Amino acid sequence: MFHVINQNQTQAKKVAIVGAGPAGLAAADALRCIGHAVEVYDRLPEPGGMFIFAIPSLEYPKNG
């Protein structure tokens, strides 16, 4: 489902997401689509969570 909003009709709420894994990024995307200001925090240097850092690169290539 896609949501289109007018940028002038933001709900003026700020949301902090802890964790830049797939669920955190999906939540941030959904909240941003409905007009919330979102900041994502993670202790790892890149987004993607355990999918990026824990799954061996032989199974899922990081490029392409």
Rosetta blueprint (number, residue, H / E / L):
1 M L
2 F L
3 H L
4 V L
5 I L
6 N L
7 Q H
8 N H
9 Q H
10 T L
11 Q L
12 A L
13 K L
14 K E
15 V E
16 A E
17 I E
18 V E
19 G L
20 A L
21 G L
22 P H
23 A H
24 G H
25 L H
26 A H
27 A H
28 A H
29 D H
30 A H
31 L H
32 R H
33 C H
34 I L
35 G L
36 H L
37 A E
38 V E
39 E E
40 V E
41 Y E
42 D L
43 R L
44 L L
45 P L
46 E L
47 P L
48 G L
49 G L
50 M H
51 F H
52 I H
53 F H
54 A L
55 I L
56 P L
57 S L
58 L L
59 E L
60 Y L
61 P L
62 K L
63 N L
64 G L
